Amino acid sequence: MEYKEELFQNVLTQVAEQFSRAFKINELKTEVTNRLAMLEKRVEPGVLSEATVHQQQMQEEDGDESKEF
């Protein structure tokens, strides 16, 4: 019985680490996209940039993902 509990604890730990990594990667992608959009606005004011479109798509996807949990 003790072996099964230890195995289960190890699996839970690994799953928690993977979730943590996934959320950090998502946050990093959002931050990079936001910064790129700001830079593009400085270079081409008044033009809807690809980064802005991508940022909007990511925000829509984030909204969809949060509904799954």
N, CA, C and O atoms as a DFTB+ gen file, in Angstrom:
276 C
 N C O
     1  1       0.822      -1.200       0.000
     2  2       0.000       0.000       0.000
     3  2       0.860       1.256       0.000
     4  3       0.542       2.229      -0.683
     5  1       1.917       1.239       0.741
     6  2       2.800       2.403       0.835
     7  2       3.418       2.742      -0.528
     8  3       3.583       3.915      -0.865
     9  1       3.757       1.712      -1.305
    10  2       4.342       1.927      -2.630
    11  2       3.348       2.652      -3.543
    12  3       3.729       3.570      -4.270
    13  1       2.092       2.247      -3.508
    14  2       1.079       2.876      -4.351
    15  2       0.883       4.346      -3.980
    16  3       0.716       5.194      -4.857
    17  1       0.904       4.642      -2.689
    18  2       0.748       6.026      -2.241
    19  2       1.917       6.887      -2.709
    20  3       1.730       8.025      -3.141
    21  1       3.125       6.330      -2.617
    22  2       4.314       7.067      -3.061
    23  2       4.268       7.293      -4.571
    24  3       4.596       8.379      -5.049
    25  1       3.865       6.280      -5.311
    26  2       3.746       6.393      -6.762
    27  2       2.710       7.448      -7.132
    28  3       2.945       8.277      -8.011
    29  1       1.565       7.415      -6.459
    30  2       0.510       8.394      -6.713
    31  2       0.994       9.808      -6.404
    32  3       0.703      10.740      -7.153
    33  1       1.731       9.971      -5.304
    34  2       2.266      11.281      -4.932
    35  2       3.242      11.784      -5.996
    36  3       3.233      12.969      -6.329
    37  1       4.076      10.905      -6.526
    38  2       5.029      11.284      -7.581
    39  2       4.304      11.725      -8.846
    40  3       4.702      12.699      -9.485
    41  1       3.253      11.018      -9.205
    42  2       2.470      11.381     -10.393
    43  2       1.831      12.752     -10.196
    44  3       1.869      13.589     -11.098
    45  1       1.247      12.985      -9.025
    46  2       0.634      14.288      -8.750
    47  2       1.660      15.413      -8.805
    48  3       1.377      16.491      -9.327
    49  1       2.831      15.168      -8.277
    50  2       3.896      16.177      -8.301
    51  2       4.284      16.514      -9.735
    52  3       4.438      17.685     -10.080
    53  1       4.441      15.500     -10.561
    54  2       4.812      15.729     -11.959
    55  2       3.717      16.477     -12.717
    56  3       4.015      17.363     -13.518
    57  1       2.471      16.132     -12.474
    58  2       1.358      16.820     -13.132
    59  2       1.333      18.291     -12.718
    60  3       1.132      19.170     -13.556
    61  1       1.537      18.558     -11.431
    62  2       1.554      19.937     -10.941
    63  2       2.688      20.729     -11.591
    64  3       2.501      21.890     -11.955
    65  1       3.853      20.116     -11.739
    66  2       4.981      20.791     -12.389
    67  2       4.681      21.112     -13.842
    68  3       5.033      22.187     -14.326
    69  1       4.037      20.196     -14.538
    70  2       3.697      20.429     -15.950
    71  2       2.684      21.559     -16.095
    72  3       2.813      22.384     -16.999
    73  1       1.683      21.610     -15.226
    74  2       0.716      22.706     -15.258
    75  2       1.416      24.036     -15.006
    76  3       1.137      25.030     -15.677
    77  1       2.318      24.049     -14.045
    78  2       3.055      25.265     -13.719
    79  2       3.856      25.747     -14.922
    80  3       3.840      26.934     -15.245
    81  1       4.550      24.836     -15.582
    82  2       5.328      25.197     -16.781
    83  2       4.428      25.722     -17.882
    84  3       4.755      26.714     -18.534
    85  1       3.300      25.067     -18.094
    86  2       2.384      25.481     -19.162
    87  2       1.870      26.899     -18.923
    88  3       1.801      27.701     -19.854
    89  1       1.508      27.206     -17.678
    90  2       0.998      28.544     -17.388
    91  2       2.094      29.594     -17.529
    92  3       1.828      30.702     -17.996
    93  1       3.319      29.264     -17.132
    94  2       4.427      30.214     -17.275
    95  2       4.712      30.487     -18.742
    96  3       4.976      31.627     -19.124
    97  1       4.660      29.456     -19.559
    98  2       4.887      29.626     -20.999
    99  2       3.793      30.502     -21.600
   100  3       4.074      31.377     -22.419
   101  1       2.561      30.269     -21.198
   102  2       1.443      31.076     -21.700
   103  2       1.607      32.542     -21.314
   104  3       1.379      33.433     -22.132
   105  1       2.003      32.791     -20.062
   106  2       2.224      34.162     -19.606
   107  2       3.347      34.817     -20.396
   108  3       3.250      35.990     -20.759
   109  1       4.404      34.074     -20.663
   110  2       5.532      34.605     -21.426
   111  2       5.103      34.940     -22.853
   112  3       5.476      35.990     -23.378
   113  1       4.328      34.067     -23.482
   114  2       3.839      34.341     -24.836
   115  2       3.004      35.612     -24.864
   116  3       3.142      36.432     -25.773
   117  1       2.149      35.775     -23.882
   118  2       1.301      36.965     -23.814
   119  2       2.144      38.217     -23.634
   120  3       1.901      39.231     -24.289
   121  1       3.132      38.153     -22.754
   122  2       3.986      39.316     -22.508
   123  2       4.779      39.700     -23.763
   124  3       4.874      40.882     -24.096
   125  1       5.340      38.722     -24.451
   126  2       6.100      39.001     -25.677
   127  2       5.189      39.599     -26.741
   128  3       5.565      40.554     -27.420
   129  1       4.007      39.047     -26.885
   130  2       3.054      39.563     -27.870
   131  2       2.659      40.999     -27.554
   132  3       2.574      41.835     -28.453
   133  1       2.418      41.288     -26.273
   134  2       2.065      42.654     -25.874
   135  2       3.186      43.633     -26.179
   136  3       2.940      44.723     -26.694
   137  1       4.399      43.253     -25.867
   138  2       5.535      44.142     -26.126
   139  2       5.750      44.360     -27.623
   140  3       6.054      45.469     -28.061
   141  1       5.590      43.308     -28.391
   142  2       5.733      43.437     -29.841
   143  2       4.656      44.359     -30.403
   144  3       4.926      45.167     -31.291
   145  1       3.452      44.238     -29.893
   146  2       2.363      45.110     -30.350
   147  2       2.678      46.572     -30.027
   148  3       2.425      47.454     -30.847
   149  1       3.226      46.833     -28.843
   150  2       3.582      48.207     -28.478
   151  2       4.659      48.759     -29.411
   152  3       4.591      49.909     -29.844
   153  1       5.644      47.929     -29.710
   154  2       6.714      48.370     -30.620
   155  2       6.169      48.652     -32.019
   156  3       6.546      49.642     -32.647
   157  1       5.294      47.792     -32.498
   158  2       4.731      47.997     -33.831
   159  2       3.875      49.261     -33.878
   160  3       3.850      49.943     -34.902
   161  1       3.186      49.582     -32.809
   162  2       2.386      50.812     -32.769
   163  2       3.285      52.036     -32.862
   164  3       2.916      53.042     -33.467
   165  1       4.467      51.946     -32.257
   166  2       5.406      53.065     -32.340
   167  2       5.928      53.244     -33.757
   168  3       6.124      54.367     -34.223
   169  1       6.152      52.118     -34.437
   170  2       6.714      52.169     -35.788
   171  2       5.652      52.540     -36.813
   172  3       5.907      53.353     -37.701
   173  1       4.468      51.954     -36.700
   174  2       3.403      52.177     -37.675
   175  2       2.115      52.604     -36.960
   176  3       1.199      51.796     -36.806
   177  1       2.042      53.842     -36.531
   178  2       0.836      54.273     -35.834
   179  2      -0.394      54.223     -36.749
   180  3      -0.325      54.554     -37.933
   181  1      -1.495      53.809     -36.174
   182  2      -2.748      53.783     -36.919
   183  2      -2.980      52.530     -37.729
   184  3      -4.041      52.387     -38.338
   185  1      -2.021      51.610     -37.758
   186  2      -2.167      50.385     -38.538
   187  2      -2.385      49.225     -37.579
   188  3      -1.655      49.076     -36.599
   189  1      -3.379      48.414     -37.861
   190  2      -3.632      47.231     -37.041
   191  2      -2.574      46.197     -37.397
   192  3      -2.601      45.611     -38.479
   193  1      -1.655      45.984     -36.488
   194  2      -0.508      45.127     -36.764
   195  2      -0.840      43.651     -36.596
   196  3      -1.853      43.286     -35.999
   197  1       0.029      42.820     -37.131
   198  2      -0.141      41.380     -36.977
   199  2      -0.066      40.993     -35.509
   200  3      -0.804      40.113     -35.064
   201  1       0.820      41.642     -34.746
   202  2       0.945      41.333     -33.320
   203  2      -0.342      41.665     -32.581
   204  3      -0.737      40.940     -31.669
   205  1      -0.997      42.753     -32.966
   206  2      -2.244      43.134     -32.320
   207  2      -3.321      42.097     -32.622
   208  3      -4.077      41.698     -31.736
   209  1      -3.383      41.671     -33.862
   210  2      -4.353      40.645     -34.252
   211  2      -4.063      39.357     -33.492
   212  3      -4.975      38.709     -32.978
   213  1      -2.776      38.990     -33.426
   214  2      -2.381      37.776     -32.707
   215  2      -2.738      37.892     -31.227
   216  3      -3.212      36.932     -30.619
   217  1      -2.508      39.064     -30.657
   218  2      -2.816      39.297     -29.248
   219  2      -4.321      39.103     -29.004
   220  3      -4.720      38.479     -28.021
   221  1      -5.131      39.630     -29.886
   222  2      -6.576      39.483     -29.739
   223  2      -6.989      38.016     -29.844
   224  3      -7.866      37.559     -29.112
   225  1      -6.350      37.281     -30.761
   226  2      -6.654      35.862     -30.910
   227  2      -6.272      35.089     -29.651
   228  3      -7.014      34.216     -29.201
   229  1      -5.100      35.417     -29.084
   230  2      -4.654      34.729     -27.872
   231  2      -5.599      35.007     -26.715
   232  3      -5.902      34.109     -25.929
   233  1      -6.069      36.251     -26.605
   234  2      -6.986      36.591     -25.530
   235  2      -8.304      35.830     -25.682
   236  3      -8.891      35.392     -24.692
   237  1      -8.763      35.676     -26.915
   238  2      -9.978      34.911     -27.156
   239  2      -9.771      33.450     -26.784
   240  3     -10.648      32.826     -26.186
   241  1      -8.585      32.893     -27.145
   242  2      -8.275      31.507     -26.818
   243  2      -8.168      31.330     -25.308
   244  3      -8.654      30.336     -24.770
   245  1      -7.542      32.274     -24.620
   246  2      -7.421      32.195     -23.170
   247  2      -8.798      32.165     -22.530
   248  3      -9.014      31.446     -21.554
   249  1      -9.716      32.927     -23.062
   250  2     -11.083      32.916     -22.544
   251  2     -11.739      31.567     -22.735
   252  3     -12.469      31.094     -21.864
   253  1     -11.474      30.935     -23.894
   254  2     -12.047      29.616     -24.158
   255  2     -11.431      28.568     -23.247
   256  3     -12.139      27.689     -22.756
   257  1     -10.116      28.644     -23.010
   258  2      -9.431      27.647     -22.179
   259  2      -9.890      27.729     -20.749
   260  3     -10.017      26.700     -20.085
   261  1     -10.145      28.931     -20.251
   262  2     -10.550      29.076     -18.855
   263  2     -11.930      28.454     -18.618
   264  3     -12.249      28.057     -17.497
   265  1     -12.732      28.372     -19.656
   266  2     -14.051      27.769     -19.526
   267  2     -13.953      26.251     -19.370
   268  3     -14.846      25.625     -18.798
   269  1     -12.864      25.657     -19.880
   270  2     -12.705      24.213     -19.816
   271  2     -12.475      23.748     -18.391
   272  3     -12.861      22.633     -18.041
   273  1     -11.854      24.574     -17.561
   274  2     -11.517      24.161     -16.201
   275  2     -12.640      24.483     -15.325
   276  3     -12.581      24.222     -14.124
